Amino acid sequence: QVQLEESGGGLVQAGGSLRLSCTTSGRTFSSLAMGWFRQAPGEKREFVAGISWFGRTYYADSVKGRFTISRDNAKNTVYLQMNRLKPEETAVYSCAAGADNLSYRYWGQGTQVTVSS
């Protein structure tokens, strides 16, 4: 079992930045693939970014060049640096973990990100 806890959400103006963190426990973090997803009200959950256990990164086209996913295995934490945020990116952001970046088995509760125009 893996427990995930996100932090770092909040209110930011359009064009601003936030850094989300997701700390894990319960399993060797370095062996986990990690991902970030978001879900806006009334919308389906969508993939934002992923990072493999060996550091390969993946991004949704809509965030490439603005968001950066990274991991610190010593801290059991994955980060999502979000720059130049847009109002339409207001959503609950959740982190996920799994054996690989195609099958996320564990999910956090999410953290709210609100981007004001």
N, CA, C and O atoms as a MOPAC input file, in Angstrom:
PM7 MOZYME 1SCF
protein

 N      0.84300 1    -1.19400 1     0.00000 1
 C      0.00000 1     0.00000 1     0.00000 1
 C      0.87600 1     1.24100 1     0.00000 1
 O      1.92000 1     1.29100 1     0.65000 1
 N      0.42700 1     2.23700 1    -0.74300 1
 C      1.15500 1     3.49700 1    -0.83800 1
 C      0.20700 1     4.62200 1    -0.45500 1
 O     -0.92100 1     4.69100 1    -0.94500 1
 N      0.66600 1     5.49300 1     0.41300 1
 C     -0.10600 1     6.68000 1     0.77800 1
 C      0.53800 1     7.89600 1     0.12300 1
 O      1.75900 1     8.04600 1     0.10200 1
 N     -0.32000 1     8.75300 1    -0.40700 1
 C      0.13900 1     9.95000 1    -1.10500 1
 C     -0.50600 1    11.17800 1    -0.48000 1
 O     -1.69600 1    11.16700 1    -0.16200 1
 N      0.26400 1    12.21800 1    -0.30600 1
 C     -0.27400 1    13.45200 1     0.24800 1
 C      0.25600 1    14.63600 1    -0.54300 1
 O      1.46200 1    14.87700 1    -0.60200 1
 N     -0.67200 1    15.36900 1    -1.15100 1
 C     -0.30800 1    16.54300 1    -1.93300 1
 C     -0.33800 1    17.81100 1    -1.07400 1
 O     -1.04700 1    17.89500 1    -0.07100 1
 N      0.44300 1    18.77100 1    -1.49800 1
 C      0.42900 1    20.08900 1    -0.87400 1
 C      0.87700 1    21.11000 1    -1.90100 1
 O      1.39800 1    20.76400 1    -2.96200 1
 N      0.66300 1    22.38000 1    -1.56600 1
 C      1.15400 1    23.44800 1    -2.42400 1
 C      0.11600 1    24.12900 1    -3.28200 1
 O      0.42400 1    25.09200 1    -3.98400 1
 N     -1.11500 1    23.64200 1    -3.23500 1
 C     -2.14600 1    24.31200 1    -4.00900 1
 C     -2.51600 1    25.65600 1    -3.40900 1
 O     -2.07700 1    26.00400 1    -2.31300 1
 N     -3.32400 1    26.40100 1    -4.13700 1
 C     -3.75200 1    27.69700 1    -3.63500 1
 C     -4.30700 1    28.55200 1    -4.74000 1
 O     -4.64100 1    28.07600 1    -5.82500 1
 N     -4.39900 1    29.84100 1    -4.43200 1
 C     -4.91600 1    30.82100 1    -5.37600 1
 C     -3.76200 1    31.60700 1    -5.97200 1
 O     -2.88700 1    32.08500 1    -5.25000 1
 N     -3.76500 1    31.73900 1    -7.27800 1
 C     -2.70000 1    32.46500 1    -7.96500 1
 C     -3.32100 1    33.22600 1    -9.13700 1
 O     -4.31700 1    32.78900 1    -9.71300 1
 N     -2.73700 1    34.34400 1    -9.47500 1
 C     -3.22200 1    35.10500 1   -10.62300 1
 C     -2.72300 1    34.47700 1   -11.91600 1
 O     -1.69200 1    33.80500 1   -11.94100 1
 N     -3.45700 1    34.70300 1   -12.96600 1
 C     -3.04900 1    34.21700 1   -14.27300 1
 C     -1.62900 1    34.71800 1   -14.58600 1
 O     -1.29600 1    35.88200 1   -14.36100 1
 N     -0.82200 1    33.81300 1   -15.10300 1
 C      0.56900 1    34.13300 1   -15.37700 1
 C      1.50600 1    33.82400 1   -14.23100 1
 O      2.72600 1    33.88400 1   -14.38300 1
 N      0.94500 1    33.49700 1   -13.09900 1
 C      1.75200 1    33.20400 1   -11.92500 1
 C      2.21700 1    31.75800 1   -11.88200 1
 O      2.00000 1    30.98200 1   -12.81300 1
 N      2.86300 1    31.42300 1   -10.77200 1
 C      3.46700 1    30.09900 1   -10.61400 1
 C      3.06600 1    29.47200 1    -9.28300 1
 O      2.77000 1    30.16300 1    -8.30800 1
 N      3.06500 1    28.16700 1    -9.27300 1
 C      2.88500 1    27.38100 1    -8.05300 1
 C      3.74600 1    26.13700 1    -8.16700 1
 O      4.02700 1    25.65700 1    -9.26500 1
 N      4.15800 1    25.62700 1    -7.02800 1
 C      4.84400 1    24.33900 1    -7.01000 1
 C      4.07400 1    23.39500 1    -6.11600 1
 O      3.89200 1    23.65300 1    -4.92600 1
 N      3.62600 1    22.30500 1    -6.69400 1
 C      2.93800 1    21.27000 1    -5.94300 1
 C      3.93300 1    20.20900 1    -5.49900 1
 O      4.91500 1    19.92200 1    -6.18200 1
 N      3.65100 1    19.63600 1    -4.33600 1
 C      4.46600 1    18.54100 1    -3.81100 1
 C      3.56700 1    17.35500 1    -3.49900 1
 O      2.39900 1    17.51300 1    -3.14500 1
 N      4.12900 1    16.18400 1    -3.63400 1
 C      3.41600 1    14.96700 1    -3.28100 1
 C      4.39100 1    14.04600 1    -2.56900 1
 O      5.36700 1    13.57700 1    -3.15400 1
 N      4.11300 1    13.79700 1    -1.30700 1
 C      4.97800 1    12.94800 1    -0.50200 1
 C      4.34000 1    11.58200 1    -0.33500 1
 O      3.13700 1    11.47600 1    -0.09600 1
 N      5.13700 1    10.54800 1    -0.46100 1
 C      4.61600 1     9.18700 1    -0.39300 1
 C      5.16900 1     8.44700 1     0.82700 1
 O      6.18700 1     8.82500 1     1.40800 1
 N      4.47200 1     7.40300 1     1.18000 1
 C      4.93700 1     6.51300 1     2.23500 1
 C      4.36800 1     5.12900 1     1.96600 1
 O      3.36500 1     4.98000 1     1.26800 1
 N      5.01100 1     4.13500 1     2.52000 1
 C      4.47000 1     2.78800 1     2.45400 1
 C      5.13400 1     1.86600 1     1.45700 1
 O      4.89200 1     0.66000 1     1.46900 1
 N      5.96700 1     2.41700 1     0.59600 1
 C      6.65100 1     1.58700 1    -0.39800 1
 C      7.86400 1     2.34900 1    -0.86700 1
 O      7.88300 1     3.57900 1    -0.82200 1
 N      8.86000 1     1.64500 1    -1.31000 1
 C     10.07700 1     2.30300 1    -1.77200 1
 C      9.77100 1     3.26500 1    -2.90900 1
 O      9.40400 1     2.85900 1    -4.01200 1
 N      9.93100 1     4.54200 1    -2.61300 1
 C      9.55600 1     5.57800 1    -3.57600 1
 C     10.33500 1     5.45800 1    -4.86700 1
 O      9.79100 1     5.67400 1    -5.95000 1
 N     11.60200 1     5.11500 1    -4.75600 1
 C     12.45400 1     5.11000 1    -5.94400 1
 C     12.00800 1     4.09400 1    -6.98500 1
 O     12.41800 1     4.17900 1    -8.14200 1
 N     11.17500 1     3.13400 1    -6.59400 1
 C     10.70900 1     2.12100 1    -7.53600 1
 C      9.38000 1     2.48000 1    -8.19200 1
 O      8.87800 1     1.73900 1    -9.03700 1
 N      8.82300 1     3.59900 1    -7.80600 1
 C      7.49500 1     3.98800 1    -8.27800 1
 C      7.55800 1     4.94700 1    -9.45200 1
 O      8.39500 1     5.84800 1    -9.49500 1
 N      6.65600 1     4.73800 1   -10.40600 1
 C      6.37100 1     5.75800 1   -11.39800 1
 C      5.34900 1     6.70700 1   -10.78500 1
 O      4.42700 1     6.27700 1   -10.09300 1
 N      5.51900 1     7.99200 1   -11.04300 1
 C      4.65400 1     8.99800 1   -10.43600 1
 C      4.01900 1     9.86200 1   -11.51400 1
 O      4.58600 1    10.06700 1   -12.58700 1
 N      2.84200 1    10.35800 1   -11.20600 1
 C      2.17700 1    11.21700 1   -12.16400 1
 C      1.33000 1    12.27800 1   -11.47500 1
 O      0.96700 1    12.15100 1   -10.30600 1
 N      1.03000 1    13.31400 1   -12.22400 1
 C      0.10500 1    14.36400 1   -11.79000 1
 C     -1.07100 1    14.40600 1   -12.76300 1
 O     -0.91000 1    14.32800 1   -13.98100 1
 N     -2.24400 1    14.53000 1   -12.18200 1
 C     -3.47700 1    14.63600 1   -12.95200 1
 C     -4.26500 1    15.82200 1   -12.41600 1
 O     -3.98900 1    16.31800 1   -11.32300 1
 N     -5.23600 1    16.26800 1   -13.17800 1
 C     -6.10200 1    17.35000 1   -12.70700 1
 C     -7.52300 1    17.10500 1   -13.18100 1
 O     -7.76900 1    16.46800 1   -14.20500 1
 N     -8.44600 1    17.63800 1   -12.39100 1
 C     -9.85400 1    17.52000 1   -12.74100 1
 C    -10.56100 1    18.81800 1   -12.39500 1
 O    -10.60800 1    19.22800 1   -11.23500 1
 N    -11.10100 1    19.44800 1   -13.40200 1
 C    -11.88000 1    20.66200 1   -13.21000 1
 C    -13.34300 1    20.28600 1   -12.97500 1
 O    -13.76000 1    19.19300 1   -13.35700 1
 N    -14.11800 1    21.15300 1   -12.36400 1
 C    -15.52400 1    20.85600 1   -12.11100 1
 C    -16.26500 1    20.50800 1   -13.39500 1
 O    -16.20500 1    21.24000 1   -14.38300 1
 N    -16.96300 1    19.38100 1   -13.36500 1
 C    -17.72900 1    18.96000 1   -14.52100 1
 C    -16.93400 1    18.36500 1   -15.65500 1
 O    -17.48100 1    18.03900 1   -16.70800 1
 N    -15.62100 1    18.22200 1   -15.43500 1
 C    -14.75900 1    17.69100 1   -16.48900 1
 C    -14.17300 1    16.35100 1   -16.07400 1
 O    -14.18800 1    15.98500 1   -14.89900 1
 N    -13.65700 1    15.63000 1   -17.05900 1
 C    -12.97100 1    14.38100 1   -16.77300 1
 C    -11.57100 1    14.66700 1   -16.24500 1
 O    -10.98100 1    15.70900 1   -16.53000 1
 N    -11.06900 1    13.74700 1   -15.49100 1
 C     -9.69400 1    13.85100 1   -15.02100 1
 C     -8.75200 1    13.71600 1   -16.21500 1
 O     -8.94400 1    12.86900 1   -17.08800 1
 N     -7.73900 1    14.56500 1   -16.23000 1
 C     -6.79300 1    14.52000 1   -17.33500 1
 C     -5.36400 1    14.42800 1   -16.83800 1
 O     -5.01400 1    14.93400 1   -15.77200 1
 N     -4.56100 1    13.77200 1   -17.63500 1
 C     -3.13700 1    13.62800 1   -17.34400 1
 C     -2.44800 1    14.96900 1   -17.52200 1
 O     -2.74400 1    15.71500 1   -18.45500 1
 N     -1.52600 1    15.26600 1   -16.61600 1
 C     -0.74000 1    16.49500 1   -16.70900 1
 C      0.73100 1    16.18200 1   -16.98400 1
 O      1.32000 1    16.68900 1   -17.93800 1
 N      1.31100 1    15.33600 1   -16.12800 1
 C      2.72900 1    15.01700 1   -16.27100 1
 C      3.03700 1    13.72100 1   -15.54800 1
 O      2.33700 1    13.33600 1   -14.61200 1
 N      4.09300 1    13.05300 1   -15.99200 1
 C      4.51100 1    11.82500 1   -15.34900 1
 C      6.01800 1    11.72100 1   -15.32900 1
 O      6.70900 1    12.33800 1   -16.14000 1
 N      6.52500 1    10.93300 1   -14.39200 1
 C      7.96400 1    10.69700 1   -14.31300 1
 C      8.18200 1     9.24800 1   -13.92800 1
 O      7.58300 1     8.74600 1   -12.97700 1
 N      9.04300 1     8.58500 1   -14.67500 1
 C      9.31000 1     7.17800 1   -14.39700 1
 C     10.24000 1     7.04000 1   -13.19800 1
 O     10.76500 1     8.03000 1   -12.68700 1
 N     10.43300 1     5.81300 1   -12.75900 1
 C     11.29600 1     5.61100 1   -11.59500 1
 C     12.73900 1     5.99400 1   -11.91100 1
 O     13.51000 1     6.32500 1   -11.01000 1
 N     13.10500 1     5.94800 1   -13.20600 1
 C     14.47600 1     6.32200 1   -13.56400 1
 C     14.56800 1     7.74100 1   -14.11100 1
 O     15.61600 1     8.14200 1   -14.61600 1
 N     13.46100 1     8.51900 1   -14.01400 1
 C     13.54500 1     9.94000 1   -14.30600 1
 C     13.06800 1    10.39400 1   -15.66300 1
 O     13.15400 1    11.58400 1   -15.96500 1
 N     12.57100 1     9.50100 1   -16.49500 1
 C     12.03200 1     9.95200 1   -17.77800 1
 C     10.72700 1    10.68500 1   -17.53400 1
 O      9.89700 1    10.24700 1   -16.73700 1
 N     10.55100 1    11.79300 1   -18.21900 1
 C      9.37000 1    12.63000 1   -17.99300 1
 C      8.42900 1    12.63800 1   -19.18200 1
 O      8.83600 1    12.44100 1   -20.32700 1
 N      7.15300 1    12.87400 1   -18.87700 1
 C      6.09500 1    12.90800 1   -19.88100 1
 C      5.18700 1    14.09200 1   -19.54600 1
 O      4.95000 1    14.39500 1   -18.37700 1
 N      4.68800 1    14.75100 1   -20.58200 1
 C      3.82500 1    15.91300 1   -20.35700 1
 C      2.64900 1    15.91300 1   -21.31800 1
 O      2.75700 1    15.46400 1   -22.45900 1
 N      1.53600 1    16.42000 1   -20.84100 1
 C      0.43800 1    16.73300 1   -21.74100 1
 C      0.87100 1    17.88300 1   -22.63900 1
 O      1.61400 1    18.76600 1   -22.20900 1
 N      0.41600 1    17.87300 1   -23.86100 1
 C      0.82100 1    18.91900 1   -24.80300 1
 C      0.49000 1    20.30900 1   -24.26700 1
 O      1.23000 1    21.26300 1   -24.51200 1
 N     -0.59800 1    20.42300 1   -23.55000 1
 C     -1.05700 1    21.73200 1   -23.09400 1
 C     -0.14400 1    22.36500 1   -22.04600 1
 O     -0.23500 1    23.56700 1   -21.79700 1
 N      0.72700 1    21.57600 1   -21.43400 1
 C      1.57700 1    22.12200 1   -20.37100 1
 C      3.06200 1    22.09600 1   -20.71900 1
 O      3.88800 1    22.60500 1   -19.96000 1
 N      3.39700 1    21.51400 1   -21.84500 1
 C      4.81200 1    21.45100 1   -22.23500 1
 C      5.42200 1    22.84500 1   -22.30500 1
 O      4.83500 1    23.76700 1   -22.87100 1
 N      6.58600 1    22.98000 1   -21.73000 1
 C      7.26800 1    24.26600 1   -21.72400 1
 C      6.88800 1    25.16200 1   -20.56000 1
 O      7.55300 1    26.16800 1   -20.31400 1
 N      5.83900 1    24.81700 1   -19.84700 1
 C      5.40800 1    25.63000 1   -18.69800 1
 C      5.47500 1    24.86300 1   -17.38300 1
 O      5.76100 1    25.45100 1   -16.34000 1
 N      5.21700 1    23.57000 1   -17.42100 1
 C      5.22800 1    22.74700 1   -16.21600 1
 C      6.45400 1    21.84100 1   -16.22900 1
 O      6.91600 1    21.40600 1   -17.28400 1
 N      6.96600 1    21.56800 1   -15.03600 1
 C      8.09200 1    20.65300 1   -14.89700 1
 C      7.83000 1    19.69300 1   -13.75300 1
 O      7.55200 1    20.10700 1   -12.62700 1
 N      7.92000 1    18.41500 1   -14.05200 1
 C      7.79700 1    17.39900 1   -13.01100 1
 C      9.19600 1    16.93000 1   -12.62600 1
 O     10.07200 1    16.78100 1   -13.47800 1
 N      9.38800 1    16.70100 1   -11.33800 1
 C     10.68700 1    16.23000 1   -10.86000 1
 C     10.45400 1    15.38000 1    -9.62600 1
 O      9.36700 1    15.37900 1    -9.04800 1
 N     11.47700 1    14.66600 1    -9.23800 1
 C     11.35700 1    13.80800 1    -8.05400 1
 C     12.62300 1    13.89100 1    -7.23100 1
 O     13.72000 1    14.08400 1    -7.75600 1
 N     12.45000 1    13.73900 1    -5.92600 1
 C     13.56100 1    13.68600 1    -4.98900 1
 C     13.40100 1    12.38500 1    -4.22200 1
 O     12.60600 1    12.30500 1    -3.28500 1
 N     14.14700 1    11.37600 1    -4.61300 1
 C     13.99500 1    10.06600 1    -3.98200 1
 C     14.40700 1    10.07500 1    -2.51800 1
 O     13.89800 1     9.27800 1    -1.72900 1
 N     15.31100 1    10.95600 1    -2.14700 1
 C     15.73500 1    11.03400 1    -0.74700 1
 C     14.60900 1    11.56000 1     0.14800 1
 O     14.57100 1    11.27400 1     1.34500 1
 N     13.69700 1    12.32800 1    -0.44500 1
 C     12.58300 1    12.90400 1     0.31400 1
 C     11.25400 1    12.22500 1     0.02000 1
 O     10.21400 1    12.64300 1     0.52900 1
 N     11.28500 1    11.18400 1    -0.79800 1
 C     10.05200 1    10.47000 1    -1.16200 1
 C      8.99700 1    11.42100 1    -1.72100 1
 O      7.81000 1    11.29700 1    -1.41900 1
 N      9.44000 1    12.35700 1    -2.52800 1
 C      8.55500 1    13.42600 1    -2.96900 1
 C      8.68400 1    13.66100 1    -4.47200 1
 O      9.77300 1    13.61500 1    -5.04300 1
 N      7.54000 1    13.91300 1    -5.08300 1
 C      7.50400 1    14.34200 1    -6.48000 1
 C      6.92800 1    15.75600 1    -6.51300 1
 O      6.03800 1    16.09800 1    -5.73400 1
 N      7.44400 1    16.55900 1    -7.41700 1
 C      7.05000 1    17.95900 1    -7.50800 1
 C      6.44200 1    18.25000 1    -8.88500 1
 O      6.72200 1    17.57000 1    -9.87200 1
 N      5.61100 1    19.27400 1    -8.90600 1
 C      5.12100 1    19.80500 1   -10.17100 1
 C      5.26100 1    21.32300 1   -10.11000 1
 O      4.50100 1    22.00800 1    -9.42600 1
 N      6.23700 1    21.82100 1   -10.83000 1
 C      6.41400 1    23.26100 1   -10.94000 1
 C      5.55000 1    23.75800 1   -12.07700 1
 O      5.69900 1    23.31100 1   -13.21400 1
 N      4.65200 1    24.67500 1   -11.78500 1
 C      3.70900 1    25.18200 1   -12.77500 1
 C      3.94200 1    26.67000 1   -12.97500 1
 O      3.79200 1    27.46200 1   -12.04400 1
 N      4.30500 1    27.03900 1   -14.17600 1
 C      4.55900 1    28.44000 1   -14.51500 1
 C      3.55400 1    28.93000 1   -15.55300 1
 O      2.96200 1    28.14000 1   -16.28800 1
 N      3.37500 1    30.23600 1   -15.59700 1
 C      2.47900 1    30.86400 1   -16.57900 1
 C      1.10700 1    30.18900 1   -16.55400 1
 O      0.57800 1    29.77400 1   -17.58500 1
 N      0.56400 1    30.09400 1   -15.37800 1
 C     -0.72400 1    29.43000 1   -15.20300 1
 C     -1.85800 1    30.20700 1   -15.86600 1
 O     -1.82200 1    31.43300 1   -15.97200 1
 N     -2.84700 1    29.46700 1   -16.30200 1
 C     -3.99800 1    30.04000 1   -16.99900 1
 C     -5.27900 1    29.78200 1   -16.19200 1
 O     -5.36400 1    28.78300 1   -15.47800 1
 N     -6.25300 1    30.65200 1   -16.29800 1
 C     -7.50500 1    30.44800 1   -15.54500 1
 C     -8.15900 1    29.09000 1   -15.83500 1
 O     -8.74800 1    28.48200 1   -14.94100 1
 N     -8.05700 1    28.62500 1   -17.06300 1
 C     -8.68200 1    27.34800 1   -17.40400 1
 C     -7.97100 1    26.14900 1   -16.79000 1
 O     -8.41900 1    25.01100 1   -16.93300 1
 N     -6.86900 1    26.40800 1   -16.11300 1
 C     -6.16200 1    25.32800 1   -15.42500 1
 C     -6.57600 1    25.21300 1   -13.96200 1
 O     -5.97400 1    24.46300 1   -13.19300 1
 N     -7.58800 1    25.94800 1   -13.59500 1
 C     -8.18400 1    25.78600 1   -12.27700 1
 C     -8.75500 1    24.38200 1   -12.16100 1
 O     -9.56800 1    23.96100 1   -12.98400 1
 N     -8.31900 1    23.65900 1   -11.12800 1
 C     -8.72500 1    22.26400 1   -10.98700 1
 C     -8.20100 1    21.72100 1    -9.66900 1
 O     -7.42000 1    22.36800 1    -8.97200 1
 N     -8.64500 1    20.52900 1    -9.35000 1
 C     -8.02500 1    19.76500 1    -8.28000 1
 C     -6.91200 1    18.94000 1    -8.90100 1
 O     -7.13700 1    18.15900 1    -9.82500 1
 N     -5.71600 1    19.12500 1    -8.38100 1
 C     -4.54500 1    18.41100 1    -8.88200 1
 C     -4.22500 1    17.26200 1    -7.93500 1
 O     -4.10000 1    17.44200 1    -6.72300 1
 N     -4.09800 1    16.08100 1    -8.52400 1
 C     -3.83300 1    14.88600 1    -7.72600 1
 C     -2.56800 1    14.19800 1    -8.21500 1
 O     -2.26500 1    14.20500 1    -9.40800 1
 N     -1.85000 1    13.61500 1    -7.29800 1
 C     -0.71700 1    12.80500 1    -7.70700 1
 C     -1.10000 1    11.33400 1    -7.63700 1
 O     -2.02000 1    10.94300 1    -6.91900 1
 N     -0.38100 1    10.54300 1    -8.39000 1
 C     -0.66200 1     9.12900 1    -8.49400 1
 C      0.65000 1     8.36500 1    -8.57100 1
 O      1.67800 1     8.90100 1    -8.98400 1
 N      0.59500 1     7.10300 1    -8.16500 1
 C      1.79300 1     6.26300 1    -8.16500 1
 C      1.43900 1     4.87900 1    -8.69500 1
 O      0.31900 1     4.39200 1    -8.54100 1
 N      2.42400 1     4.27500 1    -9.31800 1
 C      2.20200 1     2.93400 1    -9.82900 1
 C      3.50300 1     2.28400 1   -10.23300 1
 O      4.58300 1     2.86100 1   -10.10200 1
 N      3.37400 1     1.07100 1   -10.72600 1
 C      4.55700 1     0.33000 1   -11.15100 1
 C      5.16000 1     0.92400 1   -12.42400 1
 O      6.36200 1     0.80600 1   -12.66500 1
 N      4.32100 1     1.55800 1   -13.22800 1
 C      4.81500 1     2.21800 1   -14.42600 1
 C      3.88100 1     3.37300 1   -14.75200 1
 O      2.84800 1     3.53900 1   -14.10400 1
 N      4.23200 1     4.16300 1   -15.73900 1
 C      3.46200 1     5.37200 1   -16.05400 1
 C      2.20400 1     5.08600 1   -16.88300 1
 O      1.52600 1     6.01600 1   -17.32200 1
 N      1.89700 1     3.82600 1   -17.09100 1
 C      0.65700 1     3.47500 1   -17.79500 1
 C     -0.40000 1     2.93400 1   -16.84900 1
 O     -1.55900 1     2.78400 1   -17.23600 1
 N     -0.01900 1     2.64100 1   -15.62200 1
 C     -0.96800 1     2.03500 1   -14.68500 1
 C     -0.74400 1     2.58500 1   -13.29200 1
 O      0.05600 1     2.06400 1   -12.51500 1
 N     -1.47800 1     3.66400 1   -12.99400 1
 C     -1.38200 1     4.26000 1   -11.66800 1
 C     -2.37900 1     3.59300 1   -10.74100 1
 O     -3.58300 1     3.59000 1   -10.99700 1
 N     -1.87300 1     3.04200 1    -9.68400 1
 C     -2.72000 1     2.28400 1    -8.77800 1
 C     -3.11700 1     3.07200 1    -7.53600 1
 O     -4.18100 1     2.84200 1    -6.96200 1
 N     -2.27700 1     3.98100 1    -7.13100 1
 C     -2.49600 1     4.71300 1    -5.88300 1
 C     -2.69700 1     6.19400 1    -6.17900 1
 O     -2.04700 1     6.76600 1    -7.05400 1
 N     -3.62200 1     6.80700 1    -5.42000 1
 C     -3.98200 1     8.19400 1    -5.68500 1
 C     -4.03400 1     8.98700 1    -4.38800 1
 O     -4.41900 1     8.47200 1    -3.33900 1
 N     -3.64400 1    10.23800 1    -4.48200 1
 C     -3.80200 1    11.14400 1    -3.37000 1
 C     -5.18000 1    11.79100 1    -3.38500 1
 O     -5.96700 1    11.57900 1    -4.30800 1
 N     -5.46200 1    12.57600 1    -2.36300 1
 C     -6.77100 1    13.23400 1    -2.23600 1
 C     -6.88600 1    14.46300 1    -3.12600 1
 O     -7.98800 1    14.88100 1    -3.48000 1
 N     -5.75900 1    15.03300 1    -3.48100 1
 C     -5.77100 1    16.18800 1    -4.35700 1
 C     -5.60800 1    17.49700 1    -3.61600 1
 O     -5.86800 1    17.59300 1    -2.41600 1
 N     -5.17100 1    18.50500 1    -4.35600 1
 C     -5.02500 1    19.84500 1    -3.81900 1
 C     -5.60900 1    20.82900 1    -4.83100 1
 O     -5.39700 1    20.69900 1    -6.03700 1
 N     -6.33800 1    21.80200 1    -4.32400 1
 C     -7.02800 1    22.74000 1    -5.20400 1
 C     -6.06600 1    23.80400 1    -5.71300 1
 O     -5.31200 1    24.40200 1    -4.94700 1
 N     -6.10800 1    24.02300 1    -7.01100 1
 C     -5.38300 1    25.11800 1    -7.64100 1
 C     -6.41800 1    26.00800 1    -8.32200 1
 O     -7.19200 1    25.55300 1    -9.16400 1
 N     -6.41800 1    27.26900 1    -7.94600 1
 C     -7.34500 1    28.22900 1    -8.53900 1
 C     -6.54000 1    29.35500 1    -9.17300 1
 O     -5.73400 1    30.01000 1    -8.51200 1
 N     -6.77000 1    29.56900 1   -10.45500 1
 C     -6.07100 1    30.60700 1   -11.19400 1
 C     -7.07500 1    31.69500 1   -11.54700 1
 O     -8.01700 1    31.46500 1   -12.30500 1
 N     -6.86600 1    32.86500 1   -10.99400 1
 C     -7.79300 1    33.98000 1   -11.23800 1
 C     -7.36200 1    34.77800 1   -12.45900 1
 O     -6.17400 1    34.90100 1   -12.75900 1
 N     -8.35100 1    35.31200 1   -13.15100 1
 C     -8.05600 1    36.09000 1   -14.37200 1
 C     -7.88500 1    37.56800 1   -14.06400 1
 O     -7.63400 1    38.36300 1   -14.97000 1

